[in-house]
């Protein structure tokens, strides 16, 4: 399906809403019926019928069609946040006694899901580095029901071999799920590699304007309907029609924004790789990445997110550098128009900071839609006194 068709036409039955170019926000909680028979039919199938906007809503339906097509999936569900798009499917598909294999160092709230929440319900998790297929093979037991991936992850940008892991999982009857927020469906389509379920934080590139929090899950209709009819509807972490409309707006410019942020990031990375006070730039397409060939095999491009390590990575130096930046906002998330900095040490107490722990000294940068030279000048003045 052509990308331009997906973003601009798919699901948009304009004749149904006065030939308006932009789709309407159907801001209603419920829908009415003219007969008991029609009411009964809607109650019997909330997955694809107007009854109550916690389940189905016309504005959200347009968004679901586009998101599914972008991922090459049969269907999509949307959620009130990215972590809801991770947590609800996992809880829907696992039962007491089941085991999960998860890659190390995923999103922080994903770690909490597997380490703190699921064990309360008798579900255990094994964490593996993920860069070697044998680690997954060795971790599989008779109770393994899910392999959870994040490729690349969003601080050190480790990648996993999606095709090989999907084949291994299918041979053992195990489901696979991935957080694809780093790439978006424009730069990586895990379903084409055999992955069963793809989650994303739509807050990032899909929204693109730092004004909406949302999540998306794509996969087979059978799996998504199972999730919908149970935990999705019961927990109720649904997306509001207004936020669905904001995502539809964001999707219009998704390819253009990604192209801009990727091109600018490449210029900034080249500058930083030559800088005498920068020890390393962590980026999936970096020539120094040992998994560069795999990253290029699975991904079209990288987008604007990468991390750096300073040569003098003392806590004082990291804080001085970040505090001196004038045009990078210090904040979580990424994918919007604004450039950001997120030092890993901000999430660690000063007493626990270990300069010899690579995870502690990472400084993550996101390149927004500003001019490359504008950002490079800011980085230069921030690095100068270190």
LINURRA-V944606 format. One record per residue. PHI is phi in radians with two decimals (none if undefined). Layout:
PHI / PHI
//
This chain:
none / -1.13 / -1.03 / -1.10 / -1.15 / -1.04 / -1.30 / -1.95 / -2.29 / -0.95 / 1.41 / -1.77 / -1.46 / -1.09 / -1.10 / -1.41 / -2.39 / 1.11 / 1.03 / -1.14 / -1.19 / -1.51 / -1.20 / -1.38 / -1.62 / -1.47 / -1.53 / -2.45 / -1.50 / -2.45 / -2.26 / -1.84 / -2.35 / -1.63 / -2.44 / -1.10 / -1.07 / -1.17 / -1.09 / -1.05 / -1.09 / -1.18 / -1.11 / -1.36 / -2.57 / -1.35 / -1.10 / -2.46 / -2.57 / -1.27 / -2.43 / -2.66 / -1.22 / -1.12 / -1.82 / -2.29 / -2.56 / -1.04 / -1.14 / -1.17 / -1.09 / -1.04 / -1.09 / -1.03 / -1.09 / -1.18 / -1.15 / -1.09 / -1.12 / -1.05 / -1.55 / 1.18 / -1.90 / -1.27 / -2.77 / -2.49 / -2.10 / -2.07 / -2.31 / -1.31 / -2.82 / -1.14 / -1.21 / -1.14 / -1.22 / -1.62 / -1.21 / -1.12 / -1.08 / -1.08 / -1.18 / -1.25 / -1.73 / -1.96 / -2.26 / -0.94 / 1.67 / -1.31 / -2.21 / -2.11 / -1.92 / -2.21 / -1.19 / -1.20 / 1.05 / -1.34 / -0.91 / -0.99 / -1.33 / -1.21 / -1.02 / -1.10 / -1.01 / -1.42 / -1.57 / -1.96 / -1.40 / -1.11 / -1.04 / -1.08 / -1.89 / 1.34 / -1.96 / -1.91 / -2.39 / -1.95 / -1.75 / -2.24 / -1.01 / 1.60 / -1.52 / -2.27 / -1.03 / -1.09 / -1.11 / -1.21 / -1.01 / -1.24 / -1.49 / -1.19 / -2.23 / -1.15 / -1.73 / -1.22 / -2.07 / -2.62 / -1.97 / -1.94 / -2.09 / -2.54 / -2.32 / -1.30 / -1.35 / -2.00 / -2.39 / -1.83 / 1.12 / -1.21 / -2.07 / -2.09 / -1.38 / -1.11 / -1.10 / -1.14 / -1.19 / -1.09 / -1.15 / -1.07 / -1.10 / -1.09 / -1.13 / -1.89 / 1.19 / -1.90 / -1.36 / -2.11 / -2.50 / -2.39 / -1.60 / -1.86 / -1.11 / -1.09 / -1.57 / 1.18 / -1.20 / -1.22 / -1.89 / -2.80 / -2.16 / -1.03 / -1.07 / -1.16 / -1.65 / 1.77 / -1.25 / -1.37 / -2.28 / -2.15 / -1.83 / -2.55 / -1.47 / -1.23 / -1.02 / -1.44 / -1.10 / -1.08 / -1.29 / 1.39 / -2.18 / 0.95 / -2.34 / -2.58 / -1.95 / -2.86 / -2.40 / -2.44 / -2.28 / -2.16 / 2.92 / -1.25 / -1.08 / -1.08 / -1.17 / -1.18 / -1.18 / -1.08 / -1.13 / -1.05 / -1.29 / -2.13 / -1.11 / -1.00 / -1.28 / -1.29 / -1.39 / 1.33 / -1.50 / -1.50 / -1.57 / -1.32 / -0.96 / -1.04 / -1.23 / -1.07 / -1.13 / -1.10 / -1.18 / -1.04 / -1.08 / -1.11 / -1.09 / -0.97 / -1.87 / -0.94 / -1.09 / -1.17 / -1.14 / -1.14 / -1.09 / -1.15 / -1.15 / -1.15 / -1.13 / -1.17 / -1.04 / -1.07 / -1.19 / -1.16 / -1.09 / -1.01 / -1.07 / -1.18 / -1.14 / -1.60 / -1.33 / -1.15 / -1.74 / -1.89 / -1.39 / -2.79 / -1.97 / -1.70 / -2.77 / -0.96 / -1.68 / -1.17 / -1.10 / -1.47 / -1.28 / -1.14 / -1.86 / -1.01 / -1.08 / -1.15 / -1.02 / -1.24 / -1.20 / -1.64 / -2.05 / -1.40 / -2.62 / -1.93 / 1.43 / -1.90 / -1.86 / -2.74 / -2.20 / -2.22 / -2.11 / -1.37 / -1.15 / -1.79 / -1.69 / -1.22 / -1.04 / -1.07 / -1.18 / -1.08 / -1.16 / -1.10 / -1.05 / -1.15 / -1.21 / -1.43 / -1.10 / -1.82 / -2.04 / -1.82 / -1.31 / -1.53 / -2.88 / -1.39 / 1.25 / -2.99 / 1.69 / -1.59 / -1.41 / -1.77 / -1.38 / -2.35 / -2.27 / -2.44 / -1.34 / -1.04 / -1.14 / -1.15 / -1.69 / -2.25 / -1.14 / -1.03 / -1.20 / -1.63 / -1.09 / -2.23 / -1.09 / -1.55 / -1.66 / -1.03 / -1.13 / -1.37 / -1.79 / -1.20 / -2.10 / -1.58 / -2.09 / -2.07 / -1.71 / -1.55 / -1.81 / -1.30 / -1.23 / -1.06 / -1.13 / -1.04 / -1.31 / -1.10 / -1.06 / -1.16 / -1.11 / -1.07 / -1.22 / -1.31 / -1.42 / -0.92 / -1.47 / -1.29
//
